[in-house]
Amino acid sequence: MDERVEGDLTNKVGYAKPPKHTRFTKGRSGNPKGRPTGSKNLATMMIEELTQTVARHRCQNAYELWPSICAIAYNLEASPR
């Protein structure tokens, strides 16, 4: 163990005991700026992607628009196992 002397107090430094000058001060978090406003979490981004419409070809010149989640499910069902 590394020992550092500050004034008349002996502070032990080691596992789960960082030096006093590097610890967070009281009333301040480790992420003071926080998450930026307008940033999206993973669930929101997935919902946006899966609800977009994609073109699905029915025959040569005809196609229909499907939500991408339906197109994925259809392709998984139709794919050979």
C-alpha contacts under 8 A as a table, 3 or more apart, distances in Angstrom:
res1	aa1	res2	aa2	distance
1	M	12	K	7.02
1	M	13	V	6.59
1	M	14	G	6.07
2	D	12	K	6.34
2	D	13	V	5.50
2	D	14	G	6.74
3	E	10	T	6.83
3	E	11	N	6.09
3	E	12	K	4.88
3	E	13	V	6.03
4	R	10	T	6.13
4	R	11	N	5.67
4	R	12	K	6.59
4	R	13	V	7.34
5	V	8	D	7.02
5	V	9	L	6.10
5	V	10	T	4.78
5	V	11	N	6.35
6	E	9	L	5.62
6	E	10	T	6.47
6	E	11	N	7.48
11	N	19	P	7.75
12	K	17	K	7.19
13	V	17	K	5.27
13	V	18	P	5.66
13	V	19	P	5.88
14	G	17	K	5.10
14	G	18	P	6.41
15	Y	18	P	7.40
18	P	22	T	6.73
18	P	23	R	6.67
19	P	22	T	5.66
19	P	23	R	6.78
20	K	23	R	5.48
24	F	28	R	6.60
24	F	29	S	7.10
24	F	30	G	7.01
25	T	28	R	5.80
28	R	32	P	7.01
29	S	32	P	5.69
31	N	34	G	5.43
33	K	36	P	7.64
35	R	39	S	7.29
36	P	39	S	5.85
40	K	44	T	6.14
40	K	45	M	6.57
41	N	44	T	5.57
41	N	45	M	6.51
42	L	45	M	5.20
42	L	46	M	6.13
43	A	46	M	5.14
43	A	47	I	6.19
44	T	47	I	5.20
44	T	48	E	6.25
45	M	48	E	5.15
45	M	49	E	6.25
46	M	49	E	5.16
46	M	50	L	6.03
47	I	50	L	5.23
47	I	51	T	6.07
48	E	51	T	5.47
48	E	52	Q	6.53
49	E	52	Q	5.55
49	E	68	S	7.54
50	L	67	P	6.79
50	L	68	S	5.17
50	L	69	I	5.04
51	T	67	P	5.29
51	T	68	S	6.02
51	T	69	I	6.62
52	Q	67	P	5.50
52	Q	68	S	5.82
53	T	65	L	5.82
53	T	66	W	5.15
53	T	67	P	4.25
53	T	68	S	5.58
54	V	65	L	5.42
54	V	66	W	5.42
54	V	67	P	6.13
54	V	68	S	5.74
54	V	71	A	7.71
55	A	63	Y	6.19
55	A	64	E	5.61
55	A	65	L	4.62
55	A	66	W	6.42
56	R	63	Y	5.34
56	R	64	E	5.32
56	R	65	L	6.08
56	R	66	W	6.81
56	R	71	A	7.65
57	H	60	Q	7.35
57	H	61	N	7.72
57	H	62	A	6.15
57	H	63	Y	4.16
57	H	64	E	6.50
58	R	61	N	7.95
58	R	62	A	5.67
58	R	63	Y	5.14
58	R	64	E	7.10
59	C	62	A	5.40
59	C	63	Y	6.99
66	W	70	C	6.49
66	W	71	A	6.36
67	P	70	C	5.48
67	P	71	A	6.52
68	S	71	A	4.96
68	S	72	I	6.13
69	I	72	I	5.14
69	I	73	A	6.22
70	C	73	A	5.09
70	C	74	Y	6.04
71	A	74	Y	5.06
71	A	75	N	6.14
72	I	75	N	5.19
72	I	76	L	6.16
73	A	76	L	5.12
73	A	77	E	6.15
74	Y	77	E	5.16
74	Y	78	A	6.10
75	N	78	A	5.07
75	N	79	S	5.85
76	L	79	S	5.27
